[in-house]
Amino acid sequence: MADLFSDAWMKAFAEQWNADPDLGGALEKIGFNSNVAFGFDGEAAPRGVLVVQNGKVAKAGAYNGEPLNWDMRASPENWATWVAKGLSMMGLGVAYTTRKMKFEVGDYKAMMKDPRMTGPFIKCFTAMGKVKV
């Protein structure tokens, strides 16, 4: 497997995102547009980014200074666990409250109040687990 959040990994993740009707399809219904970054806690910049237009990933790859709407960070060990096992609503709440998952950019609380976004957010971890490159 390519390194987590590398250019190749992000492109494979984008394919999984767009193929999942409960992820890209659900976000398409609400016209979701965002630049979503992923990276490791303690690093100056995220590693990878998805440019999402109308719910679907239009561009994916290594982070290259794009303006961000969301920037999620965690330790490599926590990311590896979530990629391997997925993440439930309860697990997400625990990860956020214990600061295992951090949002450098983005409003986690607003997202959690909108069920149209919460389900797809949980689904993105399932899509991550399907990445094989």
C-alpha positions in Angstrom: 0.0 0.0 0.0 1.2 3.5 -0.7 2.0 5.7 2.2 -1.1 7.0 4.0 -2.1 10.4 2.5 0.6 10.3 -0.3 -0.4 11.5 -3.7 -1.1 7.9 -4.9 -3.1 7.1 -1.8 -5.2 10.2 -2.0 -6.0 9.5 -5.7 -7.1 5.9 -4.8 -9.2 7.3 -1.9 -10.9 9.7 -4.3 -12.0 6.8 -6.4 -13.5 5.1 -3.4 -15.2 8.3 -2.3 -16.8 8.9 -5.7 -17.9 5.3 -6.0 -19.8 5.2 -2.7 -23.4 6.5 -3.1 -23.6 6.9 0.7 -20.5 9.2 0.6 -20.1 11.2 -2.6 -23.7 10.6 -3.7 -25.1 11.8 -0.4 -22.9 14.9 -0.4 -23.9 15.6 -4.0 -27.5 15.8 -2.9 -26.6 18.7 -0.5 -24.2 20.5 -2.9 -21.2 19.9 -0.7 -18.1 21.9 -1.9 -14.9 21.9 0.2 -11.2 21.4 0.2 -10.6 18.6 2.8 -7.1 17.9 4.0 -5.7 15.0 6.1 -2.5 14.8 8.0 -0.6 13.9 11.1 -0.8 15.7 14.4 2.1 18.0 15.1 3.1 18.5 11.5 3.1 22.0 10.0 0.9 21.1 7.0 -1.4 18.3 6.1 -0.2 15.5 3.8 -3.1 15.1 1.4 -6.1 17.0 0.1 -9.4 16.3 -1.7 -11.1 19.0 -3.7 -14.8 18.2 -3.5 -17.2 19.8 -5.9 -20.9 19.0 -5.6 -20.1 16.0 -3.3 -17.7 14.3 -5.7 -13.9 14.5 -5.6 -12.7 16.6 -8.5 -9.0 16.6 -7.6 -7.0 14.6 -5.1 -3.3 14.4 -4.2 -0.6 15.6 -2.0 -1.3 18.9 -0.3 0.1 21.8 -2.2 -1.0 24.9 -0.3 -4.6 24.8 -1.3 -7.0 26.9 0.9 -8.8 24.5 3.2 -12.3 24.2 4.6 -11.4 21.1 6.6 -8.0 19.9 8.0 -8.1 16.8 10.1 -5.1 15.5 12.0 -4.3 12.5 14.1 -1.3 10.4 15.0 -0.2 7.8 12.3 -1.2 5.1 14.8 -4.8 6.4 15.2 -5.2 6.9 11.4 -4.0 3.3 10.8 -6.6 2.0 13.3 -9.4 4.0 11.8 -8.4 3.0 8.2 -8.3 -0.7 9.2 -11.4 -0.8 11.4 -13.5 2.1 10.3 -15.1 4.6 12.8 -18.5 4.6 14.3 -20.4 7.7 15.6 -19.5 6.8 19.1 -15.9 6.2 18.2 -15.8 9.6 16.3 -17.1 11.3 19.4 -14.5 9.7 21.6 -11.7 10.5 19.1 -12.7 14.1 19.1 -13.3 14.6 22.8 -10.0 12.9 23.7 -8.2 15.0 21.0 -7.1 11.9 19.2 -8.7 13.5 16.1 -8.2 17.2 15.7 -9.7 19.7 13.3 -7.1 22.3 12.5 -9.7 23.9 10.2 -13.4 23.2 10.1 -16.3 23.2 12.5 -16.7 19.7 13.9 -19.7 20.7 16.1 -21.6 22.2 13.2 -21.0 19.1 11.1 -22.2 16.8 13.8 -25.5 18.8 14.1 -26.2 18.2 10.4 -27.2 14.5 9.8 -26.8 15.1 6.0 -23.0 15.5 6.7 -22.5 13.2 9.7 -23.3 9.9 7.8 -21.0 10.7 4.9 -18.2 11.7 7.2 -18.4 8.3 9.0 -18.5 6.6 5.5 -15.2 8.3 4.5 -13.4 6.0 7.0 -14.9 3.0 5.3 -13.8 4.3 1.9 -10.3 4.8 3.3 -10.2 1.2 4.3 -10.9 0.1 0.7 -7.8 1.9 -0.6 -5.4 -0.6 -2.2 -2.5 0.8 -4.2 
